[in-house]
Amino acid sequence: MRVESGDLVLAVFNVGGVFYVMNDACTHGPGSLSEGYIEDDIVECNFHNGQFNIRTGEVVSPPCMIAQTVYPAIVEGGTVMIDVG
């Protein structure tokens, strides 16, 4: 899911009931990770097919070389809260 707040554009993922959040823009090009392909805990960018680990933000497959920023998320009363501070 893509979430926008101010200047932030984030991708929110639910992996096995746990929510993970990272920047939506791929670090390699204009791809949107929220529109990418997901398998287990890996998201593949829809632009150049680079892959990131959803849990850690680490690059799994090139052409991406720079890891994603991952933000802590918790669920309170059915609402996903994201710590971007």
Backbone as XML, in Angstrom:
<?xml version="1.0"?>
<chain id="A" units="angstrom">
  <residue number="1" name="MET">
    <atom name="N" x="0.844" y="-1.169" z="0.000"/>
    <atom name="CA" x="0.000" y="0.000" z="0.000"/>
    <atom name="C" x="0.898" y="1.245" z="0.000"/>
  </residue>
  <residue number="2" name="ARG">
    <atom name="N" x="0.522" y="2.226" z="-0.791"/>
    <atom name="CA" x="1.250" y="3.496" z="-0.840"/>
    <atom name="C" x="0.580" y="4.493" z="0.108"/>
  </residue>
  <residue number="3" name="VAL">
    <atom name="N" x="1.393" y="5.185" z="0.920"/>
    <atom name="CA" x="0.894" y="6.170" z="1.875"/>
    <atom name="C" x="1.700" y="7.454" z="1.690"/>
  </residue>
  <residue number="4" name="GLU">
    <atom name="N" x="0.997" y="8.571" z="1.607"/>
    <atom name="CA" x="1.659" y="9.869" z="1.472"/>
    <atom name="C" x="1.305" y="10.745" z="2.662"/>
  </residue>
  <residue number="5" name="SER">
    <atom name="N" x="2.334" y="11.412" z="3.192"/>
    <atom name="CA" x="2.144" y="12.340" z="4.290"/>
    <atom name="C" x="3.179" y="13.446" z="4.159"/>
  </residue>
  <residue number="6" name="GLY">
    <atom name="N" x="2.729" y="14.633" z="3.813"/>
    <atom name="CA" x="3.665" y="15.725" z="3.572"/>
    <atom name="C" x="4.578" y="15.377" z="2.419"/>
  </residue>
  <residue number="7" name="ASP">
    <atom name="N" x="5.884" y="15.460" z="2.660"/>
    <atom name="CA" x="6.871" y="15.133" z="1.627"/>
    <atom name="C" x="7.202" y="13.646" z="1.569"/>
  </residue>
  <residue number="8" name="LEU">
    <atom name="N" x="6.709" y="12.871" z="2.516"/>
    <atom name="CA" x="7.013" y="11.442" z="2.556"/>
    <atom name="C" x="6.057" y="10.642" z="1.679"/>
  </residue>
  <residue number="9" name="VAL">
    <atom name="N" x="6.626" y="9.728" z="0.906"/>
    <atom name="CA" x="5.840" y="8.757" z="0.146"/>
    <atom name="C" x="6.383" y="7.394" z="0.555"/>
  </residue>
  <residue number="10" name="LEU">
    <atom name="N" x="5.544" y="6.607" z="1.199"/>
    <atom name="CA" x="5.970" y="5.352" z="1.801"/>
    <atom name="C" x="5.236" y="4.164" z="1.214"/>
  </residue>
  <residue number="11" name="ALA">
    <atom name="N" x="5.872" y="3.001" z="1.291"/>
    <atom name="CA" x="5.249" y="1.731" z="0.936"/>
    <atom name="C" x="5.061" y="0.959" z="2.234"/>
  </residue>
  <residue number="12" name="VAL">
    <atom name="N" x="3.837" y="0.490" z="2.477"/>
    <atom name="CA" x="3.518" y="-0.270" z="3.688"/>
    <atom name="C" x="3.218" y="-1.702" z="3.268"/>
  </residue>
  <residue number="13" name="PHE">
    <atom name="N" x="3.899" y="-2.654" z="3.899"/>
    <atom name="CA" x="3.750" y="-4.071" z="3.562"/>
    <atom name="C" x="3.291" y="-4.853" z="4.784"/>
  </residue>
  <residue number="14" name="ASN">
    <atom name="N" x="2.459" y="-5.859" z="4.560"/>
    <atom name="CA" x="2.030" y="-6.783" z="5.602"/>
    <atom name="C" x="2.647" y="-8.134" z="5.260"/>
  </residue>
  <residue number="15" name="VAL">
    <atom name="N" x="3.635" y="-8.545" z="6.058"/>
    <atom name="CA" x="4.313" y="-9.818" z="5.839"/>
    <atom name="C" x="4.002" y="-10.724" z="7.022"/>
  </residue>
  <residue number="16" name="GLY">
    <atom name="N" x="3.148" y="-11.696" z="6.801"/>
    <atom name="CA" x="2.793" y="-12.633" z="7.866"/>
    <atom name="C" x="2.153" y="-11.986" z="9.057"/>
  </residue>
  <residue number="17" name="GLY">
    <atom name="N" x="1.381" y="-10.907" z="8.830"/>
    <atom name="CA" x="0.697" y="-10.226" z="9.920"/>
    <atom name="C" x="1.513" y="-9.144" z="10.596"/>
  </residue>
  <residue number="18" name="VAL">
    <atom name="N" x="2.752" y="-8.930" z="10.160"/>
    <atom name="CA" x="3.608" y="-7.879" z="10.705"/>
    <atom name="C" x="3.768" y="-6.796" z="9.640"/>
  </residue>
  <residue number="19" name="PHE">
    <atom name="N" x="3.625" y="-5.539" z="10.050"/>
    <atom name="CA" x="3.709" y="-4.428" z="9.101"/>
    <atom name="C" x="5.128" y="-3.871" z="9.042"/>
  </residue>
  <residue number="20" name="TYR">
    <atom name="N" x="5.568" y="-3.597" z="7.813"/>
    <atom name="CA" x="6.877" y="-3.017" z="7.537"/>
    <atom name="C" x="6.681" y="-1.824" z="6.617"/>
  </residue>
  <residue number="21" name="VAL">
    <atom name="N" x="7.514" y="-0.811" z="6.799"/>
    <atom name="CA" x="7.376" y="0.429" z="6.033"/>
    <atom name="C" x="8.739" y="0.846" z="5.507"/>
  </residue>
  <residue number="22" name="MET">
    <atom name="N" x="8.773" y="1.248" z="4.232"/>
    <atom name="CA" x="9.993" y="1.786" z="3.634"/>
    <atom name="C" x="9.618" y="2.878" z="2.658"/>
  </residue>
  <residue number="23" name="ASN">
    <atom name="N" x="10.617" y="3.627" z="2.207"/>
    <atom name="CA" x="10.353" y="4.628" z="1.177"/>
    <atom name="C" x="9.785" y="3.935" z="-0.048"/>
  </residue>
  <residue number="24" name="ASP">
    <atom name="N" x="8.820" y="4.562" z="-0.695"/>
    <atom name="CA" x="8.174" y="3.960" z="-1.858"/>
    <atom name="C" x="9.046" y="4.028" z="-3.100"/>
  </residue>
  <residue number="25" name="ALA">
    <atom name="N" x="9.830" y="5.074" z="-3.252"/>
    <atom name="CA" x="10.651" y="5.245" z="-4.448"/>
    <atom name="C" x="11.854" y="4.312" z="-4.400"/>
  </residue>
  <residue number="26" name="CYS">
    <atom name="N" x="12.044" y="3.562" z="-5.470"/>
    <atom name="CA" x="13.206" y="2.688" z="-5.590"/>
    <atom name="C" x="14.469" y="3.543" z="-5.544"/>
  </residue>
  <residue number="27" name="THR">
    <atom name="N" x="15.535" y="3.017" z="-4.956"/>
    <atom name="CA" x="16.785" y="3.756" z="-4.867"/>
    <atom name="C" x="17.558" y="3.745" z="-6.187"/>
  </residue>
  <residue number="28" name="HIS">
    <atom name="N" x="17.084" y="3.002" z="-7.178"/>
    <atom name="CA" x="17.786" y="2.901" z="-8.461"/>
    <atom name="C" x="17.153" y="3.747" z="-9.557"/>
  </residue>
  <residue number="29" name="GLY">
    <atom name="N" x="15.845" y="3.926" z="-9.523"/>
    <atom name="CA" x="15.177" y="4.658" z="-10.601"/>
    <atom name="C" x="13.787" y="5.070" z="-10.194"/>
  </residue>
  <residue number="30" name="PRO">
    <atom name="N" x="12.940" y="5.371" z="-11.159"/>
    <atom name="CA" x="11.617" y="5.922" z="-10.848"/>
    <atom name="C" x="10.554" y="4.889" z="-10.455"/>
  </residue>
  <residue number="31" name="GLY">
    <atom name="N" x="10.941" y="3.691" z="-10.104"/>
    <atom name="CA" x="9.969" y="2.662" z="-9.740"/>
    <atom name="C" x="9.296" y="2.928" z="-8.409"/>
  </residue>
  <residue number="32" name="SER">
    <atom name="N" x="8.078" y="2.403" z="-8.281"/>
    <atom name="CA" x="7.292" y="2.507" z="-7.053"/>
    <atom name="C" x="7.237" y="1.127" z="-6.405"/>
  </residue>
  <residue number="33" name="LEU">
    <atom name="N" x="7.802" y="0.991" z="-5.201"/>
    <atom name="CA" x="7.825" y="-0.317" z="-4.553"/>
    <atom name="C" x="6.438" y="-0.784" z="-4.132"/>
  </residue>
  <residue number="34" name="SER">
    <atom name="N" x="5.541" y="0.145" z="-3.844"/>
    <atom name="CA" x="4.175" y="-0.267" z="-3.483"/>
    <atom name="C" x="3.453" y="-0.889" z="-4.679"/>
  </residue>
  <residue number="35" name="GLU">
    <atom name="N" x="3.953" y="-0.654" z="-5.881"/>
    <atom name="CA" x="3.391" y="-1.261" z="-7.091"/>
    <atom name="C" x="4.229" y="-2.443" z="-7.569"/>
  </residue>
  <residue number="36" name="GLY">
    <atom name="N" x="5.222" y="-2.834" z="-6.760"/>
    <atom name="CA" x="6.123" y="-3.923" z="-7.130"/>
    <atom name="C" x="5.508" y="-5.286" z="-6.894"/>
  </residue>
  <residue number="37" name="TYR">
    <atom name="N" x="6.307" y="-6.297" z="-7.174"/>
    <atom name="CA" x="5.898" y="-7.692" z="-7.021"/>
    <atom name="C" x="6.461" y="-8.205" z="-5.713"/>
  </residue>
  <residue number="38" name="ILE">
    <atom name="N" x="5.613" y="-8.882" z="-4.928"/>
    <atom name="CA" x="6.023" y="-9.344" z="-3.600"/>
    <atom name="C" x="5.998" y="-10.862" z="-3.558"/>
  </residue>
  <residue number="39" name="GLU">
    <atom name="N" x="7.102" y="-11.425" z="-3.049"/>
    <atom name="CA" x="7.169" y="-12.857" z="-2.788"/>
    <atom name="C" x="7.855" y="-13.049" z="-1.448"/>
  </residue>
  <residue number="40" name="ASP">
    <atom name="N" x="7.152" y="-13.669" z="-0.530"/>
    <atom name="CA" x="7.630" y="-13.829" z="0.848"/>
    <atom name="C" x="7.959" y="-12.448" z="1.430"/>
  </residue>
  <residue number="41" name="ASP">
    <atom name="N" x="9.226" y="-12.179" z="1.788"/>
    <atom name="CA" x="9.578" y="-10.872" z="2.350"/>
    <atom name="C" x="10.475" y="-10.074" z="1.395"/>
  </residue>
  <residue number="42" name="ILE">
    <atom name="N" x="10.308" y="-10.315" z="0.087"/>
    <atom name="CA" x="11.075" y="-9.620" z="-0.941"/>
    <atom name="C" x="10.119" y="-8.839" z="-1.831"/>
  </residue>
  <residue number="43" name="VAL">
    <atom name="N" x="10.460" y="-7.563" z="-2.095"/>
    <atom name="CA" x="9.687" y="-6.764" z="-3.046"/>
    <atom name="C" x="10.585" y="-6.496" z="-4.245"/>
  </residue>
  <residue number="44" name="GLU">
    <atom name="N" x="10.015" y="-6.702" z="-5.432"/>
    <atom name="CA" x="10.735" y="-6.454" z="-6.677"/>
    <atom name="C" x="10.198" y="-5.186" z="-7.314"/>
  </residue>
  <residue number="45" name="CYS">
    <atom name="N" x="11.089" y="-4.244" z="-7.591"/>
    <atom name="CA" x="10.707" y="-2.974" z="-8.199"/>
    <atom name="C" x="10.053" y="-3.216" z="-9.560"/>
  </residue>
  <residue number="46" name="ASN">
    <atom name="N" x="9.022" y="-2.456" z="-9.831"/>
    <atom name="CA" x="8.292" y="-2.612" z="-11.088"/>
    <atom name="C" x="8.976" y="-1.930" z="-12.259"/>
  </residue>
  <residue number="47" name="PHE">
    <atom name="N" x="10.118" y="-1.289" z="-12.039"/>
    <atom name="CA" x="10.785" y="-0.549" z="-13.108"/>
    <atom name="C" x="11.973" y="-1.327" z="-13.692"/>
  </residue>
  <residue number="48" name="HIS">
    <atom name="N" x="12.986" y="-1.622" z="-12.845"/>
    <atom name="CA" x="14.167" y="-2.345" z="-13.331"/>
    <atom name="C" x="14.323" y="-3.717" z="-12.684"/>
  </residue>
  <residue number="49" name="ASN">
    <atom name="N" x="13.350" y="-4.154" z="-11.927"/>
    <atom name="CA" x="13.332" y="-5.486" z="-11.312"/>
    <atom name="C" x="14.373" y="-5.712" z="-10.221"/>
  </residue>
  <residue number="50" name="GLY">
    <atom name="N" x="14.933" y="-4.646" z="-9.665"/>
    <atom name="CA" x="15.793" y="-4.800" z="-8.492"/>
    <atom name="C" x="14.937" y="-5.258" z="-7.320"/>
  </residue>
  <residue number="51" name="GLN">
    <atom name="N" x="15.562" y="-5.893" z="-6.338"/>
    <atom name="CA" x="14.800" y="-6.442" z="-5.213"/>
    <atom name="C" x="15.352" y="-5.977" z="-3.871"/>
  </residue>
  <residue number="52" name="PHE">
    <atom name="N" x="14.433" y="-5.806" z="-2.921"/>
    <atom name="CA" x="14.766" y="-5.402" z="-1.555"/>
    <atom name="C" x="14.108" y="-6.344" z="-0.560"/>
  </residue>
  <residue number="53" name="ASN">
    <atom name="N" x="14.779" y="-6.556" z="0.568"/>
    <atom name="CA" x="14.170" y="-7.282" z="1.670"/>
    <atom name="C" x="13.231" y="-6.322" z="2.387"/>
  </residue>
  <residue number="54" name="ILE">
    <atom name="N" x="11.967" y="-6.677" z="2.484"/>
    <atom name="CA" x="10.962" y="-5.808" z="3.101"/>
    <atom name="C" x="11.256" y="-5.582" z="4.581"/>
  </residue>
  <residue number="55" name="ARG">
    <atom name="N" x="11.777" y="-6.579" z="5.267"/>
    <atom name="CA" x="12.030" y="-6.478" z="6.705"/>
    <atom name="C" x="13.209" y="-5.561" z="7.040"/>
  </residue>
  <residue number="56" name="THR">
    <atom name="N" x="14.249" y="-5.579" z="6.184"/>
    <atom name="CA" x="15.493" y="-4.870" z="6.513"/>
    <atom name="C" x="15.814" y="-3.705" z="5.581"/>
  </residue>
  <residue number="57" name="GLY">
    <atom name="N" x="15.241" y="-3.705" z="4.374"/>
    <atom name="CA" x="15.554" y="-2.691" z="3.381"/>
    <atom name="C" x="16.800" y="-2.995" z="2.573"/>
  </residue>
  <residue number="58" name="GLU">
    <atom name="N" x="17.490" y="-4.081" z="2.902"/>
    <atom name="CA" x="18.723" y="-4.436" z="2.202"/>
    <atom name="C" x="18.444" y="-4.846" z="0.761"/>
  </residue>
  <residue number="59" name="VAL">
    <atom name="N" x="19.398" y="-4.545" z="-0.120"/>
    <atom name="CA" x="19.307" y="-4.944" z="-1.519"/>
    <atom name="C" x="19.491" y="-6.456" z="-1.609"/>
  </residue>
  <residue number="60" name="VAL">
    <atom name="N" x="18.597" y="-7.102" z="-2.352"/>
    <atom name="CA" x="18.662" y="-8.540" z="-2.556"/>
    <atom name="C" x="19.172" y="-8.850" z="-3.962"/>
  </residue>
  <residue number="61" name="SER">
    <atom name="N" x="18.819" y="-7.984" z="-4.919"/>
    <atom name="CA" x="19.193" y="-8.231" z="-6.308"/>
    <atom name="C" x="19.395" y="-6.914" z="-7.043"/>
  </residue>
  <residue number="62" name="PRO">
    <atom name="N" x="20.484" y="-6.812" z="-7.829"/>
    <atom name="CA" x="20.716" y="-5.609" z="-8.623"/>
    <atom name="C" x="19.671" y="-5.472" z="-9.728"/>
  </residue>
  <residue number="63" name="PRO">
    <atom name="N" x="19.547" y="-4.310" z="-10.331"/>
    <atom name="CA" x="20.559" y="-3.273" z="-10.431"/>
    <atom name="C" x="20.603" y="-2.326" z="-9.242"/>
  </residue>
  <residue number="64" name="CYS">
    <atom name="N" x="19.733" y="-2.468" z="-8.275"/>
    <atom name="CA" x="19.761" y="-1.606" z="-7.094"/>
    <atom name="C" x="21.052" y="-1.868" z="-6.315"/>
  </residue>
  <residue number="65" name="MET">
    <atom name="N" x="21.648" y="-0.798" z="-5.808"/>
    <atom name="CA" x="22.883" y="-0.918" z="-5.032"/>
    <atom name="C" x="22.760" y="-0.266" z="-3.656"/>
  </residue>
  <residue number="66" name="ILE">
    <atom name="N" x="21.762" y="0.582" z="-3.469"/>
    <atom name="CA" x="21.586" y="1.326" z="-2.224"/>
    <atom name="C" x="20.375" y="0.781" z="-1.485"/>
  </residue>
  <residue number="67" name="ALA">
    <atom name="N" x="20.565" y="0.449" z="-0.217"/>
    <atom name="CA" x="19.478" y="-0.090" z="0.597"/>
    <atom name="C" x="18.367" y="0.940" z="0.782"/>
  </residue>
  <residue number="68" name="GLN">
    <atom name="N" x="17.192" y="0.457" z="1.099"/>
    <atom name="CA" x="16.036" y="1.297" z="1.375"/>
    <atom name="C" x="16.034" y="1.715" z="2.845"/>
  </residue>
  <residue number="69" name="THR">
    <atom name="N" x="15.459" y="2.869" z="3.129"/>
    <atom name="CA" x="15.218" y="3.284" z="4.508"/>
    <atom name="C" x="13.960" y="2.574" z="4.990"/>
  </residue>
  <residue number="70" name="VAL">
    <atom name="N" x="14.055" y="1.911" z="6.147"/>
    <atom name="CA" x="12.932" y="1.194" z="6.740"/>
    <atom name="C" x="12.527" y="1.923" z="8.016"/>
  </residue>
  <residue number="71" name="TYR">
    <atom name="N" x="11.234" y="2.102" z="8.210"/>
    <atom name="CA" x="10.705" y="2.819" z="9.372"/>
    <atom name="C" x="9.982" y="1.852" z="10.296"/>
  </residue>
  <residue number="72" name="PRO">
    <atom name="N" x="10.136" y="2.017" z="11.623"/>
    <atom name="CA" x="9.400" y="1.171" z="12.563"/>
    <atom name="C" x="7.894" y="1.424" z="12.463"/>
  </residue>
  <residue number="73" name="ALA">
    <atom name="N" x="7.135" y="0.349" z="12.586"/>
    <atom name="CA" x="5.675" y="0.448" z="12.548"/>
    <atom name="C" x="5.083" y="-0.428" z="13.639"/>
  </residue>
  <residue number="74" name="ILE">
    <atom name="N" x="4.030" y="0.078" z="14.273"/>
    <atom name="CA" x="3.277" y="-0.704" z="15.250"/>
    <atom name="C" x="1.801" y="-0.536" z="14.937"/>
  </residue>
  <residue number="75" name="VAL">
    <atom name="N" x="1.001" y="-1.469" z="15.429"/>
    <atom name="CA" x="-0.449" y="-1.400" z="15.241"/>
    <atom name="C" x="-1.081" y="-1.069" z="16.582"/>
  </residue>
  <residue number="76" name="GLU">
    <atom name="N" x="-1.866" y="0.005" z="16.600"/>
    <atom name="CA" x="-2.588" y="0.415" z="17.812"/>
    <atom name="C" x="-4.054" y="0.577" z="17.465"/>
  </residue>
  <residue number="77" name="GLY">
    <atom name="N" x="-4.892" y="-0.228" z="18.067"/>
    <atom name="CA" x="-6.333" y="-0.123" z="17.829"/>
    <atom name="C" x="-6.713" y="-0.289" z="16.368"/>
  </residue>
  <residue number="78" name="GLY">
    <atom name="N" x="-6.001" y="-1.160" z="15.660"/>
    <atom name="CA" x="-6.309" y="-1.400" z="14.262"/>
    <atom name="C" x="-5.706" y="-0.403" z="13.296"/>
  </residue>
  <residue number="79" name="THR">
    <atom name="N" x="-4.938" y="0.577" z="13.797"/>
    <atom name="CA" x="-4.305" y="1.586" z="12.973"/>
    <atom name="C" x="-2.795" y="1.344" z="12.958"/>
  </residue>
  <residue number="80" name="VAL">
    <atom name="N" x="-2.199" y="1.391" z="11.766"/>
    <atom name="CA" x="-0.747" y="1.232" z="11.645"/>
    <atom name="C" x="-0.113" y="2.593" z="11.914"/>
  </residue>
  <residue number="81" name="MET">
    <atom name="N" x="0.746" y="2.650" z="12.902"/>
    <atom name="CA" x="1.456" y="3.874" z="13.275"/>
    <atom name="C" x="2.904" y="3.737" z="12.797"/>
  </residue>
  <residue number="82" name="ILE">
    <atom name="N" x="3.408" y="4.778" z="12.116"/>
    <atom name="CA" x="4.743" y="4.737" z="11.543"/>
    <atom name="C" x="5.602" y="5.800" z="12.218"/>
  </residue>
  <residue number="83" name="ASP">
    <atom name="N" x="6.788" y="5.387" z="12.691"/>
    <atom name="CA" x="7.723" y="6.314" z="13.321"/>
    <atom name="C" x="8.729" y="6.791" z="12.282"/>
  </residue>
  <residue number="84" name="VAL">
    <atom name="N" x="8.546" y="8.003" z="11.777"/>
    <atom name="CA" x="9.443" y="8.541" z="10.760"/>
    <atom name="C" x="10.436" y="9.541" z="11.359"/>
  </residue>
  <residue number="85" name="GLY">
    <atom name="N" x="10.403" y="9.682" z="12.668"/>
    <atom name="CA" x="11.224" y="10.670" z="13.357"/>
    <atom name="C" x="12.615" y="10.281" z="13.458"/>
  </residue>
</chain>
